[in-house]
Amino acid sequence: MGLEDFISFERLLKLSEDLYRESVSYGIPAVSFTDGLIIMSLAFIASKSRNTLALDAGAGIGYSTLWIIAGVSERCLENCKVVALEIKNDRFEKLGKNLKWVLESLGVKNVEVDVVKGDAVKYLENLEEESVDYAFIDIEKDRYPEVLDALRKPLRTGGITAFHNAIHPKPPPRELFEKAENKPWKSTIIPTEAGILIAVKENL
């Protein structure tokens, strides 16, 4: 890691601290720092050098999206996009401003960021087949099984989806875990305090 990389990571840490505090002040249960690093790592692994599409469903005011942008930008050469989905009005307005600030602060020029207001499942159902590389999900937990079903078509083979709060404070419906154990999914749980369910889409 060179000096330039260290400065970039230092900037990322500062941004994450600021956005975490702001999320808490809004009453938004933000992911932990450890979970943020995992989200970033998964985004890096799932990304391609070109034409990557990553989603953050339930973006809040941008804390989890920050980590996704960081992961995608480390892998991307051109034509990469991160879409931040949020349905609540007050959060959506702040989300756009924060992500513009994130891109400027990190100096990210190789990733386009779209901020979309709306329902995550409806958005997923309208995406093209095999178009999504990575999806981080942090919406209402009882909708997780529905989201996994909706991801079946747009997530590319080999793509990764990650569901937050797989363990704590209240795990999602058992149906999610049952679906994630069956084709086309291969899944595991990263046992952080909140827990992250990872599902990889495999060939049928």
N, C-alpha and C positions, 0 to 999 in steps of 0.2 A: 504494500500500500504506500503510494507516494504522498508527498505533502499536499498536493492538490486534492487527492481523495480524502485525506484526513480532514481538511478544511470543509469539504462537502459534507462529510459525515457529521462533523461538529455542527454545521448549519442545520442538518436534518434533525439532530438531537434537540437543538434549541427550538426549532419549529414544532417538534412533537410535544415538547413541554408546554409551549404556549397554547397549542390547540387542545391539549389535554385539559389544561386549566379552564379554558374557555368552554369546552364541552361540559365539564362538571358544573360550571356556573349557569349553564343553560338547563341543567337537570338531565343531561344526556349521559347515560352510563357508557362511557368510552371504554374501548378495549385497553388492556394493560400494555405496558411497554414491551413486555416479553411477547405478548400476542401480536403486537405491532411488528416486531422483528420477524415473527413467523409468517405473518401476512405478506411482508415484503419479500421474504425468501421464496415463498410459494409463487408470488407474482413473477419473480426473476426466473424460476424454474419453468413455469408454464409459458413464458413469453417466447416469441420468435424474434429473429433479428429484423424482420419486416412484417408489416400488416398485422400486428398484434391488436386484439381487442380484449380489454379487461373491464370487468364490471364491479361496482361497489353498490350493492343493494341494501339500502338503509344507511346512507352515507352520513346522516346527521349534519354536522357543520364542517365535516371534512377531515376528521382525525384519522379514520381508517383509510380514507382515500389518499392521504399523504403517503402512507406506507406503500400502497399499491403503485402510486406514481414513481416512488423511489425505486421499487423493484423492476418495473417495466423499463424505466429510463436507462437502467444499467445494462440491459440486454438489447434494447432497440437501436437500430440504425436509422430507420425511416418508416413513415406511415403507421405509427402506433397510436392507439387511442385508449383512454380510460373514460368510462362513463360512470358518473356518480348519480345514483337514483335516490330521490327523497320525496316523500309524499306530504310531509307536514310543511305548511306555509312558512312559519317562522324560521324553521331550520333551513328551508330551501333558499330563502333570500340571503342568509348569511353564508351558505355553502358556496355559492358562486363567487362571492367576494373573497372568501378564504382561499379557494383553490387558485384564483388568479394571483393572490399574494404568495402562495406556495410555489407556483411555477416561476415567478419572478425571483423569489428569494433563493431557490435552489439553482436558478439558471438553467432550467430544463427547457430545451428547444426541440427535442426529438419526440415529444409526446403531446398529442392534442387531448384536451380535456373537455368533455361535454357534461353539462349539468342538466339533468332531466327530472321534471316533476311528474310523478305519477306512480301507479301501482306496479310493483316489480314483476308480478306474474304476468300481467297483461303486456308489459314491455317485452318480457322473454318470449312470449307466445308469438310476437310479431317479428322476431329476428330471423335472419336467414339460417338455413341448415349449416351446421359445422362452421359457424362464424365467430364463436367466442372461445378464447383461450383460457381465461381465468375468471371466476366469479366468486366474490366474497359476499356472504349472505349474513345480514344482521337485522332482520325485520321481526315481525311478530312470530314467536317460536311455533305457535300452532299451525302456521302456514308453511313451515319448512318442508313437509312432505309434498305439498303442492308445488313448491318452488323446484324441488328435485325433479319432479315429473316435467315441469315446464322447461327445464334445462336439457332434457334428453335430446331434443332436436338441435338447438343452437350451439351447444358445447361441442367442440371438435373432439374427435377420437384422440385420446391422449391428453385432453384438457383437464383442468383441475377446478373443482369447486370446494369451497370451505365454508362451513356453517359454524358461527360463533355460539357460545353458551351451550355446548353439547353436554356439559356436566353441571354447571352452576350458573345462576342460582336455582333455576328450575329447568331441567332438561326438556328438550322438545319431545313431541309424541313418539312413542315407540315405533310407530309406523315409519318414521324417517329412517331409523336404523335398520329396520327390516328391508325397506326398499334399497338402501345403500349396500346391502349384502347381496343383492341380486343383480344379474346382468341388466345393463351394460356396466354396472358400477363395481369398482374395487375400492374398499374404504378402510379407514383406520381413524382412531381418535388420538390426537395429541393431548396428553393429560396435564395441561396447564390448569390453573385454578378454575378458569371458566370452561375450559375444554374446547377444542376445535375439531369438528368432524371433517375429515378430508375424503372426498370421493373423486376418483379418477375414472373417466369414461373410457372403457376398453371396447375392442371390437366385439360385436355380437357373435 
